[in-house]
């Protein structure tokens, strides 16, 4: 919770850097030393059929600088976050 005077009463939309599943596959492949591919799946009759087109059109790609402002540094990159997560499994 952010309680000092600079943050009191302020609402933040904490988003990190935008990434795509093909980018995630590339990072996983680079870190793992083998090819990782991403494959788009077909919409089905469930929830994906309703929101899939909106997701692909970028409807949920809202980004703000709020996270960097709160952290007072740039957010962690996708590559660094994945490397840290994979390192935690050792």
N, C-alpha and C positions, 0 to 999 in steps of 0.2 A: 504494500500500500504506500502510495506516495503522499506524505503528509506535510512536507515542509512548505513554506510560503509560496515557492515558485509553482507548486503543483496543486495546491488546495483549490478545490472547486473546478478543476479542469478535467475534461473527459478526453481520453486518448483512444485512438484506433490503432492498436499495436500490430502493425504488419511488417513482415520482413521483406527481403528482396524477392521479387517474382521469379519463379522457376517453372520449368515444364517437365513433364515426365521423360521426354527424350533427353533433356539436359541431365536429369537424375540418372538415367541409364548410362549416359556417357561418364559421369562422375564415378558411378559404381564400377564401371568397366576399367576406368583408369586406375582407381584405387585397388581393385581386385586383380588387375593384370590379365583380364580376359574380356571378351566381348559380352556386353549386356545389351539386349535390345528391348525396345518398348514396342508393344503392338496395341493399336487402338481396337477396342472391342465394339461390336455392334450394339446398338440400343436394343433393349428388350421391352417387354410390356410393363415393367415396373417403374420405379422412380427414375431410373436412368433415361427412360423414354421421355419423361416430362422435363427433366433438367439438363439432359445431355446436350441438346442444341444450345442452350444458354451458356453452359460451361465452355463449350467449344468456341462460342462467339466472344468469350471474355467477360461475361456478365459479372463474374465474381472476382475479377482481378483488381480490386481496389487496393491501392498502395498509398501510404502516407509516410511522412518523415517523422512521425511521432515516436517510433521506437528508438531511432537514432537520437532524437532530442532527449528522451528519458534516460537512455544509457550514457549519453554524452560521448558516444563513439559510434562508428558504423556497425550495423548488425552483422552477425557472423555470416559468412558466405555459405552457399550450399556445399561446396567442396569441403570447407573446414568443418561444417556441422556433420556431414556424413563421415569424414575421417575420424572425428571425435567419437561418434556413435559406434563405428566399427572397432575403434581402439578400446572402447569400454567393454567389448565382448571378450577380450583376451583374458 
